[in-house]
Amino acid sequence: LSADGTSLVFRSKIESVNPAAISFDAAVARVSAVTLLQHRTGHLLPSDASPDGRWLALYNMYDRQQDVFVMRSDGSELTRLTDDDGRDWLPRFTPDGAAVTFYSNEGGKYESWSVGRDGSGRTRLTDGSGGASYTMFAPDSKRLMVANGANAPTVRIGTAPWPMTAKTTTTVSGLGIGDDVLMPGFWSRDGRWLSGYVMDRSGAARGHALFDIENRRVRRLNDDSDGFELAWLPDHRHVIYFGPR
């Protein structure tokens, strides 16, 4: 405020975060040409690619109204799938690519949902299961993983009928790595792994790890990541993640 109280100085910011496609040579692990797929104002983050590679799932994190979107992998046909007051997070494609799962506080607390790629058939997948932070179907389309929690994550796997509840799920144990714990956010499309970030007691990310579904064992991948997400290459043997440099 000015000394006489008649004027106000303020600062505003318009920020754009748009998805981009980067050419990648898997044989030599090298990236090259970058192509912006959108040129919109605001945040639009890709969070998954459909199993056939033709579609991307996205969400506009931290916008005033945070919704879920899909678009073709070339950036065309951007479509808003949700349009509500809830904060909708991290869409993941179902195994057939016809719908996405996500989590939302539309009902007051965070629960898991799904919605068709055309915006139809919105379905609540969890109810009273202790909340939801990540949600994704197994490749068999029958099992659903739901992870939630801050410093003490809980991971549950359940099946239909939907919505599943705490009584119809199984809690996954064995996610500890010393004093840290794995927070899974993705079910690999070969069905073997739950992948996610390693969380220390303060809630900070300390690298990534895998959980072997069959053997119930955790394997740490790295401790030099900068961020929560990692992506699987199509061979299901390699992942890509962001480093601090």
Helices and strands as residue ranges (DSSP letters): E 16-17, E 20-25, E 30-36, E 42-43, E 45-49, E 55-59, E 68-72, E 79-80, E 88-93, E 99-104, E 111-116, E 123-124, E 134-137, E 144-148, E 154-158, G 166-168, E 169-171, E 176-177, E 180-187, E 193-199, E 205-212, E 217-222, E 230-232, E 239-241
